[in-house]
Amino acid sequence: MLSTAPAVPSADPLLDVHAFRGALETWLDTSPPALQAAQVAHPVYAERVETMRALLASLHDAGWARYGWPVDLGGNGGTIAHRAAMWEAIARHGVPGMALFEHLEILAPTLAAHGPTAFVAEKLPLLLAGRELWAQGFSEPDAGSDLASLRTTAVPDGDGYVINGRKIWTSWAKYATWCLLLARTGTADSRHRGLTAFIVDLRDPGVDVAAIEQANGTDELAEVAFDGVHVSGDRIVGEVGGGWAVAMHILSHERGTFAWFRHCFLYQQLTACAADAPGRNDTALGNALLDLAAVTATGHAGVMAHAAGSPLGPKAAYTKLLLCASEQAVQDCVLAGDTDLAAGRQDDEVALLRQEYLFSRIVTVYGGSQQMQLDTIAKQMLGLP
Ligand SMILES: Cc1cc2nc3c(=O)[nH]c(=O)nc-3n(C[C@H](O)[C@H](O)[C@H](O)COP(=O)(O)OP(=O)(O)OC[C@H]3O[C@@H](n4cnc5c(N)ncnc54)[C@H](O)[C@@H]3O)c2cc1C
């Protein structure tokens, strides 16, 4: 559980994180129907999306999901510590993961900090309530690790820009309304200096979303083509030419603070695994627990730094590596301890465990590959050439 700084007196008692956590636990203990539906294993991804949408709607309408977000953007005030407390409580109440609401802790903090205020004030509440979803359009068929080489262009046109290009591995694009897209507004060789971040409506003419079925059977990734898509000039995040800074802000959340949110669910899975399989390989369990403890320490430091307004910077790469190691260690334990999973039993619960196991093999790629995180640590933290 996240420890928090002493409470600041305020008119709303729930701005105190301890009071918020207690009141939310009481609400969740009443087992609202949307919580019960989200506790059930849904291996069909579209069903998981719908149950998570309903859970978020319920949390938003009761006020909980609005804590941790600025009042002028439709929130109830508070900090990331409120959001951490909410997802910790949800994990403890048996929901298996955040699913596509991971963007609440990857994209949304950057939208809140650098997005066009009027647009974000209108759209953030819809994301908090599960009514509109988002995707992140960075990677391209020939630009992944070397993101600064991306070729999607945004050319000035009337009151805005016209976008042409292709994105790939775009998580949740099939379910999303909005895409935070990185495109080149500078010259072809301008690298990271010539990029701008746009908010593109995925329903617009010229956008084609083709889902990619993954080895684990889900369709959460997609290839997205943009063919002459017009974006108005008031949908720019940050500055024109400042897209790299926006991308780094997002990645600092994806690699850093997000680890705290994900690790709450991994803890629940490991605890259940230990309880279900007495006499199993205790060394593997112990190692997975140690890996998770490392994420607890660094993830906690990251969340507290953000709550205090300090950016994480390159330290986020270190947290991301620890999260990858613990995700794989936990899923290894689940596989070793669950004979049904290993023997290929077919039911929804086992199917979901199998999906999670297979997904854990690719966590070392999203948000920048393991090698690129090591490169960041070597150059930016250790000062190596
Ligand atoms: C589950 C998942 C979800 C994703 N979601 C999104 C998303 O929502 N939006 C989005 O934009 N992208 C997303 N991605 C894409 C992800 O960011 C890229 O896959 C990643 O950045 C690697 O790029 P690449 O696949 O092009 O591999 P490449 O860059 O071609 O790398 C291939 C291999 O070479 C290594 N390598 C490359 N360059 C170097 C170097 N200089 N030094 C050492 N090793 C190097 C890499 O580490 C990797 O092992 C997702 C990926 C996955 C797996």
The ligand as a Tripos MOL2 file, in Angstrom:
@<TRIPOS>MOLECULE
LIG
   53    58     1     0     0
SMALL
NO_CHARGES

@<TRIPOS>ATOM
      1 C1          2.6520   -5.2410  -26.3110 C.3       1 LIG1
      2 C2          3.1640   -4.0510  -27.0310 C.ar      1 LIG1
      3 C3          2.4320   -2.8780  -27.0270 C.ar      1 LIG1
      4 C4          2.8920   -1.7660  -27.7420 C.ar      1 LIG1
      5 N1          2.1070   -0.6410  -27.7510 N.ar      1 LIG1
      6 C5          2.5090    0.4250  -28.4840 C.ar      1 LIG1
      7 C6          1.6680    1.5870  -28.5600 C.ar      1 LIG1
      8 O1          0.5740    1.6380  -27.9830 O.2       1 LIG1
      9 N2          2.0990    2.6170  -29.3080 N.ar      1 LIG1
     10 C7          3.3000    2.6100  -29.9690 C.ar      1 LIG1
     11 O2          3.6250    3.6000  -30.5790 O.2       1 LIG1
     12 N3          4.1030    1.5050  -29.9230 N.ar      1 LIG1
     13 C8          3.7390    0.4250  -29.1990 C.ar      1 LIG1
     14 N4          4.5280   -0.7020  -29.1510 N.ar      1 LIG1
     15 C9          5.7440   -0.7470  -29.9740 C.3       1 LIG1
     16 C10         7.0430   -0.6640  -29.1720 C.3       1 LIG1
     17 O3          7.2310    0.6250  -28.6420 O.3       1 LIG1
     18 C11         8.1840   -1.0580  -30.1330 C.3       1 LIG1
     19 O4          7.9690   -2.4140  -30.4960 O.3       1 LIG1
     20 C12         9.5350   -0.9100  -29.4960 C.3       1 LIG1
     21 O5          9.8640    0.4520  -29.3450 O.3       1 LIG1
     22 C13        10.6480   -1.5970  -30.3310 C.3       1 LIG1
     23 O6         10.5910   -1.1700  -31.6510 O.3       1 LIG1
     24 P1         10.5860   -2.2420  -32.8530 P.3       1 LIG1
     25 O7          9.5070   -3.2250  -32.5850 O.co2     1 LIG1
     26 O8         10.5160   -1.4780  -34.1180 O.co2     1 LIG1
     27 O9         11.9420   -3.0300  -32.7460 O.3       1 LIG1
     28 P2         13.3690   -2.5400  -33.2800 P.3       1 LIG1
     29 O10        13.5630   -1.1090  -32.9170 O.co2     1 LIG1
     30 O11        13.5070   -2.9330  -34.6940 O.co2     1 LIG1
     31 O12        14.3340   -3.4040  -32.3700 O.3       1 LIG1
     32 C14        14.5580   -4.8030  -32.6280 C.3       1 LIG1
     33 C15        15.5740   -5.2890  -31.6210 C.3       1 LIG1
     34 O13        16.8190   -4.6100  -31.8040 O.3       1 LIG1
     35 C16        17.2260   -3.9870  -30.5960 C.3       1 LIG1
     36 N5         17.8500   -2.6900  -30.8850 N.ar      1 LIG1
     37 C17        17.3870   -1.7380  -31.7120 C.ar      1 LIG1
     38 N6         18.2000   -0.6710  -31.6910 N.ar      1 LIG1
     39 C18        19.1870   -0.9310  -30.8010 C.ar      1 LIG1
     40 C19        20.3300   -0.2160  -30.3170 C.ar      1 LIG1
     41 N7         20.6290    1.0120  -30.7680 N.pl3     1 LIG1
     42 N8         21.1060   -0.8120  -29.3810 N.ar      1 LIG1
     43 C20        20.8190   -2.0500  -28.9330 C.ar      1 LIG1
     44 N9         19.7660   -2.7740  -29.3480 N.ar      1 LIG1
     45 C21        18.9480   -2.2380  -30.2710 C.ar      1 LIG1
     46 C22        15.9720   -3.7980  -29.7830 C.3       1 LIG1
     47 O14        16.2600   -3.7760  -28.3990 O.3       1 LIG1
     48 C23        15.1640   -5.0270  -30.1620 C.3       1 LIG1
     49 O15        15.5760   -6.1270  -29.3840 O.3       1 LIG1
     50 C24         4.1090   -1.8230  -28.4490 C.ar      1 LIG1
     51 C25         4.8630   -3.0130  -28.4290 C.ar      1 LIG1
     52 C26         4.4000   -4.1120  -27.7540 C.ar      1 LIG1
     53 C27         5.2100   -5.3730  -27.7660 C.3       1 LIG1
@<TRIPOS>BOND
     1     1     2 1
     2     2     3 ar
     3     2    52 ar
     4     3     4 ar
     5     4     5 ar
     6     4    50 ar
     7     5     6 ar
     8     6     7 ar
     9     6    13 1
    10     7     8 2
    11     7     9 ar
    12     9    10 ar
    13    10    11 2
    14    10    12 ar
    15    12    13 ar
    16    13    14 ar
    17    14    15 1
    18    14    50 ar
    19    15    16 1
    20    16    17 1
    21    16    18 1
    22    18    19 1
    23    18    20 1
    24    20    21 1
    25    20    22 1
    26    22    23 1
    27    23    24 1
    28    24    25 2
    29    24    26 1
    30    24    27 1
    31    27    28 1
    32    28    29 2
    33    28    30 1
    34    28    31 1
    35    31    32 1
    36    32    33 1
    37    33    34 1
    38    33    48 1
    39    34    35 1
    40    35    36 1
    41    35    46 1
    42    36    37 ar
    43    36    45 ar
    44    37    38 ar
    45    38    39 ar
    46    39    40 ar
    47    39    45 ar
    48    40    41 1
    49    40    42 ar
    50    42    43 ar
    51    43    44 ar
    52    44    45 ar
    53    46    47 1
    54    46    48 1
    55    48    49 1
    56    50    51 ar
    57    51    52 ar
    58    52    53 1
@<TRIPOS>SUBSTRUCTURE
     1 LIG1         1 GROUP 0 **** ****
